[in-house]
Amino acid sequence: MFILALIASGVATPYELKTAAGLSPGATIPALERLLEAGFVLQGKPGPRGRTVHKITADGRRCLKSNWRELIDDGPSGDLDADLRVALLAVWLGGDRRLGADLLRRSAEKKLESVRKVEEPDDSASLPMLALWYKRLRSTSAKTLIKGESAAALAMATALPRRPSSKQKQGRAASKP
């Protein structure tokens, strides 16, 4: 859905998906193929250096309009990048910053809940000291990373942008080379 929204907003080639949106070709190319097969995008003829431009179809627009909300209703996935993309769809397609921010806050809560699931090393086990030290430090590190992701989700919820007007969207698309 996010790639489809990017194409609708003018990010139309695999290279632009990589450079403008920071998405990896390894993830976007199979997604583009699925969008093509579903009839949600059309692919232009390869241009200079094999550049292929994609354009959203009417079915793709209908899909975006009718399905983005389901992603919000499903709740946070636990993957911070995926949750950010869904939150941005709420802002971009639904014009609802509050909905996107709420999803990111729930994502942060889900991350913190997962801290309790990080396995603590059993000090009573007859492990060699080096192995026990390693397990303790890895457990501490895992918890710290999860807490950091939770804090990042909360920061993104606060910093989530407001939806630009249609005029601003058109101006950005027109200013693209």
Residue frames relative to the residue before (quaternion, step in Angstrom):
aa qw qx qy qz dx dy dz
M 1.0000 0.0000 0.0000 0.0000 0.00 0.00 0.00
F 0.6569 0.5130 -0.3235 0.4480 3.58 0.95 -0.82
I 0.6434 0.5035 -0.3253 0.4761 3.59 0.96 -0.81
L 0.6313 0.5258 -0.3305 0.4645 3.57 0.99 -0.78
A 0.6552 0.4967 -0.3065 0.4796 3.59 0.98 -0.82
L 0.6275 0.5252 -0.3382 0.4648 3.59 1.02 -0.73
I 0.6439 0.5071 -0.3250 0.4718 3.58 0.94 -0.86
A 0.6472 0.5190 -0.3151 0.4610 3.59 0.95 -0.87
S 0.7114 0.4458 -0.2616 0.4761 3.59 1.08 -0.66
G 0.6850 -0.5216 0.2794 0.4250 3.60 1.25 0.10
V 0.5439 0.5474 -0.4286 0.4700 3.60 1.24 0.08
A 0.0137 0.9119 -0.4010 0.0864 3.52 0.28 1.37
T 0.7346 0.3575 -0.2423 0.5233 3.63 1.16 -0.11
P 0.6355 -0.5173 0.3891 0.4209 3.60 -1.18 0.38
Y 0.6275 0.5366 -0.3351 0.4539 3.58 1.04 -0.76
E 0.6669 0.4833 -0.3018 0.4802 3.61 0.95 -0.83
L 0.6071 0.5394 -0.3600 0.4593 3.59 1.04 -0.67
K 0.6651 0.4872 -0.2919 0.4848 3.56 1.09 -0.72
T 0.7720 0.3891 -0.2146 0.4545 3.59 0.67 -1.09
A 0.7334 0.4228 -0.2493 0.4703 3.60 0.87 -0.87
A 0.8067 0.2739 -0.1334 0.5064 3.58 0.94 -0.83
G 0.4507 -0.7230 0.4332 0.2938 3.60 1.23 -0.12
L 0.4497 0.6815 -0.4608 0.3478 3.58 1.18 0.48
S 0.4664 -0.6975 0.4663 0.2803 3.56 -0.96 0.82
P 0.5540 -0.6077 0.4510 0.3470 3.59 -1.06 0.70
G 0.6132 0.5754 -0.3433 0.4184 3.58 1.07 -0.70
A 0.7058 0.4081 -0.2518 0.5214 3.57 1.16 -0.56
T 0.7149 0.4870 -0.2759 0.4191 3.58 0.93 -0.85
I 0.6378 0.5500 -0.3557 0.4053 3.60 0.91 -0.76
P 0.6697 0.4528 -0.3280 0.4887 3.67 0.84 -0.74
A 0.6275 0.5262 -0.3406 0.4618 3.60 1.05 -0.70
L 0.6352 0.5173 -0.3254 0.4722 3.59 1.00 -0.78
E 0.6324 0.5266 -0.3305 0.4620 3.58 1.01 -0.78
R 0.6547 0.4977 -0.3128 0.4752 3.60 0.99 -0.81
L 0.6429 0.5144 -0.3208 0.4681 3.60 1.01 -0.77
L 0.6266 0.5247 -0.3251 0.4758 3.58 1.07 -0.74
E 0.6722 0.5040 -0.2904 0.4580 3.58 0.89 -1.00
A 0.6860 0.4760 -0.2778 0.4750 3.59 1.03 -0.75
G 0.4647 -0.6919 0.4359 0.3396 3.59 1.24 -0.28
F 0.4539 0.7018 -0.4367 0.3329 3.59 1.22 0.40
V 0.7697 0.1340 -0.1088 0.6146 3.58 1.26 -0.35
L 0.2755 -0.6992 0.6304 0.1944 3.50 -1.37 0.37
Q 0.2691 -0.7555 0.5775 0.1526 3.54 -1.11 0.69
G 0.3790 -0.7210 0.5372 0.2189 3.54 -0.88 0.97
K 0.6370 -0.4995 0.4087 0.4215 3.53 -1.32 0.11
P 0.5733 -0.5984 0.4219 0.3676 3.57 -1.02 0.72
G 0.2419 -0.7744 0.5751 0.1054 3.52 -0.94 0.98
P 0.8119 -0.1784 0.1601 0.5323 3.55 -1.13 -0.66
R 0.8486 0.0669 -0.1000 0.5151 3.55 -1.02 0.95
G 0.6606 -0.5475 0.3078 0.4113 3.60 1.07 0.68
R 0.3360 0.7633 -0.4887 0.2562 3.58 1.26 0.26
T 0.0576 -0.7955 0.6031 0.0048 3.57 -0.77 1.08
V 0.2384 -0.7742 0.5769 0.1043 3.53 -0.75 1.12
H 0.2003 -0.7672 0.6009 0.1009 3.54 -1.03 0.87
K 0.1079 -0.7789 0.6164 0.0406 3.52 -1.14 0.73
I 0.4539 -0.6882 0.4958 0.2732 3.55 -0.95 0.89
T 0.3388 -0.7285 0.5616 0.1975 3.57 -1.10 0.76
A 0.6819 -0.4416 0.3666 0.4535 3.57 -1.30 0.06
D 0.6324 0.5159 -0.3336 0.4719 3.61 1.01 -0.75
G 0.6340 0.5310 -0.3247 0.4589 3.57 1.04 -0.76
R 0.6448 0.5091 -0.3159 0.4746 3.57 0.99 -0.81
R 0.6433 0.5090 -0.3210 0.4733 3.58 1.00 -0.82
C 0.6295 0.5397 -0.3268 0.4535 3.57 0.99 -0.83
L 0.6540 0.5070 -0.3098 0.4683 3.57 0.90 -0.92
K 0.6915 0.5062 -0.2810 0.4320 3.53 0.82 -1.06
S 0.7795 0.3790 -0.1915 0.4605 3.57 0.90 -0.89
N 0.7745 0.4148 -0.1996 0.4338 3.63 1.09 -0.48
W 0.5092 0.6665 -0.4424 0.3175 3.63 1.11 -0.32
R 0.6392 0.5614 -0.3317 0.4077 3.59 0.98 -0.82
E 0.5776 0.5940 -0.3662 0.4236 3.58 1.12 -0.65
L 0.6304 0.5388 -0.3305 0.4506 3.58 1.04 -0.75
I 0.6283 0.5093 -0.3238 0.4909 3.58 1.08 -0.71
D 0.6791 0.5101 -0.2882 0.4423 3.55 0.88 -1.00
D 0.6158 0.5502 -0.3436 0.4472 3.60 1.13 -0.61
G 0.4263 -0.7207 0.4474 0.3141 3.57 1.22 -0.41
P 0.7211 -0.4424 0.3018 0.4395 3.55 -1.29 0.11
S 0.4363 -0.7186 0.4933 0.2234 3.53 -1.08 0.83
G 0.5021 -0.6153 0.4517 0.4064 3.54 1.14 -0.63
D 0.6370 0.4469 -0.3125 0.5448 3.57 1.32 -0.22
L 0.4342 -0.7483 0.4400 0.2407 3.56 -0.45 1.23
D 0.6602 0.4994 -0.3187 0.4617 3.61 0.91 -0.83
A 0.6546 0.5054 -0.3147 0.4658 3.59 0.94 -0.87
D 0.6615 0.5005 -0.3124 0.4629 3.58 0.95 -0.82
L 0.6199 0.5270 -0.3407 0.4711 3.59 1.05 -0.70
R 0.6481 0.5150 -0.3272 0.4557 3.60 0.91 -0.85
V 0.6593 0.4928 -0.3129 0.4739 3.60 0.94 -0.84
A 0.6335 0.5228 -0.3352 0.4615 3.60 0.96 -0.80
L 0.6650 0.4936 -0.3065 0.4692 3.59 0.96 -0.79
L 0.5965 0.5395 -0.3620 0.4713 3.60 1.12 -0.57
A 0.6188 0.5416 -0.3456 0.4521 3.59 1.03 -0.74
V 0.6743 0.4693 -0.2893 0.4913 3.57 1.00 -0.81
W 0.7300 0.4668 -0.2515 0.4313 3.57 0.71 -1.11
L 0.7831 0.3339 -0.1703 0.4962 3.58 0.79 -1.02
G 0.7730 0.3625 -0.1867 0.4860 3.55 0.94 -0.87
G 0.3525 -0.7508 0.4899 0.2685 3.55 1.22 -0.32
D 0.5899 0.5914 -0.3405 0.4316 3.56 1.25 0.42
R 0.2185 -0.8084 0.5397 0.0864 3.54 0.03 1.33
R 0.6148 0.5728 -0.3375 0.4242 3.57 1.04 -0.81
L 0.6504 0.5195 -0.3108 0.4589 3.57 0.96 -0.87
G 0.6674 0.4972 -0.2912 0.4718 3.56 0.95 -0.88
A 0.6608 0.4988 -0.3060 0.4699 3.57 0.94 -0.87
D 0.6305 0.5268 -0.3347 0.4615 3.58 1.01 -0.76
L 0.6331 0.5207 -0.3386 0.4619 3.61 0.95 -0.79
L 0.6710 0.4911 -0.3036 0.4652 3.60 0.93 -0.84
R 0.6295 0.5122 -0.3418 0.4739 3.61 1.05 -0.67
R 0.6487 0.4930 -0.3171 0.4854 3.60 1.01 -0.76
S 0.5979 0.5487 -0.3512 0.4670 3.57 1.12 -0.65
A 0.6408 0.5228 -0.3146 0.4659 3.58 0.99 -0.85
E 0.6506 0.5110 -0.3100 0.4685 3.59 0.97 -0.87
K 0.6435 0.5251 -0.3179 0.4572 3.57 0.98 -0.87
K 0.6225 0.5344 -0.3348 0.4634 3.58 1.04 -0.78
L 0.6794 0.4921 -0.2994 0.4546 3.58 0.87 -0.95
E 0.6086 0.5426 -0.3535 0.4585 3.58 1.05 -0.67
S 0.6648 0.5171 -0.3111 0.4402 3.58 1.01 -0.74
V 0.5020 0.6406 -0.4346 0.3857 3.62 1.20 -0.29
R 0.6452 0.5358 -0.3206 0.4403 3.58 1.00 -0.79
K 0.6693 0.5152 -0.2948 0.4469 3.58 1.16 -0.52
V 0.4937 0.6378 -0.4438 0.3905 3.56 1.26 -0.14
E 0.4280 -0.7439 0.4621 0.2233 3.51 -0.68 1.16
E 0.2807 -0.7305 0.6030 0.1547 3.51 -0.94 1.01
P 0.4790 -0.6598 0.4803 0.3232 3.60 -0.92 0.75
D 0.4261 -0.6967 0.5254 0.2389 3.52 -1.07 0.81
D 0.3211 -0.7828 0.5059 0.1679 3.56 -0.36 1.30
S 0.6499 0.5327 -0.3317 0.4288 3.56 1.14 -0.53
A 0.5253 0.6272 -0.4189 0.3941 3.58 1.22 -0.27
S 0.4460 -0.6911 0.4984 0.2739 3.54 -1.10 0.63
L 0.1668 0.7881 -0.5628 0.1854 3.51 0.55 1.26
P 0.5360 -0.5694 0.4886 0.3871 3.56 -1.13 0.50
M 0.6316 -0.5795 0.3659 0.3625 3.57 -1.04 0.80
L 0.6400 0.5307 -0.3376 0.4414 3.63 0.89 -0.83
A 0.6622 0.4939 -0.3013 0.4762 3.61 0.94 -0.88
L 0.6475 0.5137 -0.3163 0.4656 3.59 0.97 -0.80
W 0.6331 0.5198 -0.3314 0.4682 3.60 0.94 -0.82
Y 0.6540 0.5209 -0.3083 0.4538 3.54 0.92 -0.96
K 0.6772 0.4911 -0.3000 0.4585 3.59 0.84 -0.96
R 0.6371 0.5257 -0.3305 0.4567 3.61 0.98 -0.79
L 0.6918 0.4769 -0.2791 0.4648 3.57 0.86 -0.97
R 0.6351 0.5120 -0.3324 0.4734 3.62 0.99 -0.73
S 0.6360 0.5213 -0.3232 0.4683 3.59 1.00 -0.79
T 0.6544 0.5025 -0.3009 0.4782 3.58 0.95 -0.90
S 0.6549 0.5157 -0.3033 0.4616 3.55 0.96 -0.89
A 0.6518 0.5178 -0.3173 0.4543 3.60 0.89 -0.91
K 0.6579 0.5056 -0.3079 0.4656 3.58 0.94 -0.87
T 0.6542 0.5170 -0.3094 0.4571 3.58 0.95 -0.86
L 0.6522 0.5089 -0.3138 0.4660 3.59 0.96 -0.84
I 0.6517 0.5068 -0.3142 0.4687 3.58 0.95 -0.84
K 0.6513 0.5014 -0.3159 0.4740 3.59 0.95 -0.82
G 0.6290 0.5326 -0.3246 0.4640 3.57 1.08 -0.74
E 0.6487 0.4990 -0.3158 0.4801 3.59 0.98 -0.79
S 0.6205 0.5288 -0.3387 0.4697 3.58 1.05 -0.73
A 0.6594 0.4953 -0.3045 0.4766 3.58 0.93 -0.88
A 0.6350 0.5252 -0.3301 0.4604 3.59 1.03 -0.76
A 0.6366 0.5203 -0.3295 0.4642 3.60 0.98 -0.80
L 0.6554 0.4982 -0.3122 0.4741 3.60 0.97 -0.79
A 0.6428 0.5145 -0.3220 0.4674 3.58 1.00 -0.80
M 0.6572 0.4952 -0.3134 0.4739 3.59 0.98 -0.79
A 0.6028 0.5554 -0.3600 0.4456 3.60 1.04 -0.72
T 0.6735 0.4846 -0.2830 0.4811 3.57 1.01 -0.83
A 0.7548 0.4118 -0.2009 0.4694 3.58 0.98 -0.90
L 0.3676 0.7466 -0.4902 0.2591 3.60 1.24 -0.03
P 0.4295 -0.7339 0.4596 0.2563 3.59 -0.75 0.99
R 0.5009 -0.5797 0.5364 0.3540 3.49 -1.36 0.18
R 0.5594 -0.6041 0.4441 0.3535 3.56 -1.14 0.57
P 0.3997 -0.7030 0.5256 0.2640 3.57 -0.88 0.90
S 0.5614 -0.5795 0.4602 0.3704 3.54 -1.19 0.46
S 0.6723 -0.4799 0.3720 0.4235 3.57 -1.28 0.29
K 0.6327 0.5406 -0.3257 0.4487 3.55 1.03 -0.79
Q 0.6539 0.4992 -0.3107 0.4761 3.60 0.98 -0.86
K 0.6272 0.5340 -0.3342 0.4579 3.60 1.01 -0.81
Q 0.6731 0.4938 -0.2947 0.4651 3.57 0.89 -0.94
G 0.6380 0.5355 -0.3226 0.4496 3.59 0.99 -0.80
R 0.6555 0.4944 -0.3126 0.4778 3.59 1.01 -0.77
A 0.6610 0.4959 -0.3149 0.4670 3.58 0.94 -0.84
A 0.6663 0.5073 -0.3083 0.4512 3.59 0.98 -0.80
S 0.6782 0.5025 -0.3009 0.4439 3.58 1.08 -0.65
K 0.5025 0.6424 -0.4338 0.3830 3.61 1.26 -0.08
P 0.5351 -0.6320 0.4487 0.3360 3.60 -1.07 0.69
